[in-house]
Amino acid sequence: MSRRRDVFAEALALPLAQRARLAHDLIHSLDEEEAEDPVEVARAWDEEIARRVADFESGRVKGEPWPKVEARIRRQLAARPPRSRAR
């Protein structure tokens, strides 16, 4: 059995709460490896927000009332096939 399979088997043997924490920690570790400069991220978001506000204020884009958006999202979610649970 490969080392990866050994580790996976050990992880599956953990209680649910410990498996969830391990999964969280593994996913979080991926974010750490690709971490970006927080100042650059904030600057990029500031620029994006300013662009979207300008588009809205100029009339280039139109807003929609939340109940209409929510209804559309609920219809789309209801139309999706159920997700399978891989084991």
Beta strands, then each sheet from edge to edge (+ up, - down):
end
